[in-house]
Amino acid sequence: MENRKIIIGSRESRLAVVQSQLVQGYIQGRLPGAQVELLTMKTTGDKILDRTLDKVGGKGLFVKELDKALLDGRSDLSVHSLKDMPMEVDERLPLLAFSPREDERDALVLPQGVGELDVHKPIGCSSLRRILQLKKLYPHMEFKSVRGNVQTRLAKLDAGEYSALVLAAAGLKRLGLESRISRYFTTQEVIPAAGQGILAVQGRAGGDYGYLEGYDCRQSRLAALAERAFVRYLNGGCSSPVAAHGVVDRERLRLTGLYYRESDGAWWTGSLEGEADQAEQLGETLARELMEKGEQKQ
């Protein structure tokens, strides 16, 4: 084991590197003699910043290059924000482990030194999921797309382009930017994206990943399976503002989801509770129930 080399594929943004380093540190602790290195790369999603993701191909844009490196053998693992991963995963590249969940809430960030929203400037937000829900909280505000990594977005905010940003609390906390958060939205106010706050570790089928033993968090895995099954059933990706949030309490799982009807833009939410080990069935059942509710409403 002394000479073993393990290469972790990561997007090159500061947040992606910090997240990959969390997994790197865990493996290093399990295999003290091994060389555990990061291979960083710019993904297509990181390069296209002038359009919203739904216009250019959705979530797959953030994983394509990392998947290729895994398949080519240039890396042994990839670390992803689970919310950025497509709902269908290549069977050659299974998800091996899910991290304990960081704060899953969305958060409001104001410009440095500012105490309240400026109604004359838009809130920076590229997610339809967030915008739909935020319009109920801020009916008088305009929303405008903002792309780029967290630091780029914060620089635009502080330069006066936006009255505020809405970002995932998990990313801000992992970057040590928790002090920038001016308010958290409860998961009832703004239902998070499926997988928000969870890191997914992906590897090659048939590989030896014994060193990841103990990293996988059961609660995260079950919540993620339910959330992703809900979105998959509704065929939601970046272009469809589907939201899902699961909470595991011992052997029970409570899932809340948001359904959006493309034909007229109407949306509604619902919840379902069941056995935690039936996570995927729970996700599909809630999705089906919300869809059927929509058909009755027409």
Phi, psi and omega in degrees: 000340186306318187265005185299138180239128180236125183248126181255121177279137183212148166297159187268000179295156181303317181295315180300319180294315178302318181293319178294326178295331177297318179288320178304315180297322180296314182295319180301322178293328180280327183233075187305330184272352186279156172265115180245112187239156176259139172245107185261147179209156177271126178268166179305320180297332178281337184273327183268102186244000184262000179224154177287156187301325182295339180277344188237010173124000172076202192298330184301340182295339182268356184238345189305309182293322179293321177298317181297318179297322178295312182295326180282350182083009178284338175226161180256335183216159166233147174244127182232153160289123185301328182292343179269357185270141175301155181287334176261124182249134178305127183295343176285345185232071185291154172280120187269327186202151177240132182287161167305146186279128170282176180311121184271358186283159169270156185222150177263131180239123178264162176300154179308131174078005181255139185256345181210164182294138173267111186291350181271354180239151182283159169274129180280119184194125182258355187265121177299323178304312180292314185300315179307312185284324181290333179297335176287327181275327183231067185297338183270355186263151174264151178240141182222141182298144173217126181240175181108171180287174186303315182296320178298316181295318180296323179296319178295320179297310184290340177278355175098011182283335185227157175279334181192167170239154169243120184228163176289129179301325183302314181296317179298318181293318181294333179272001181075024183251024182303329182295343179282345184284124179261336171200148175260142172266130178295162180287351172276322180291313180226104179293130184290170172290150177303129177084000184300132179091353182252138172263139177248134176255123184245142180221191178264141178301136177085356180284163178263109182238036180303332182290349177271357182305132180093347181280325184295132180257119184301315182298317179296316182300312183294316178299316181296317180299317180294313182298315183289326177295321178300310183293318181299318181299323180271000179058042182263133173231218178293330186280340183249126187281060178273142177227148179206139182217120180251142175235123180260126176234101186054249184261008181248149178228128176249123183244132175243136182224160177241131178245135182240128180264112185300325188299324183224004177078006177287149178212156179204166183236166177197165180226159179208142178237144180195192179292132183299325182283000173254034190306311185293320178298322179298315179299315181293320181297315180296319179299315181297317180298317181291325177295315182296323177300322180294321180295324180289331184283340186289000000 
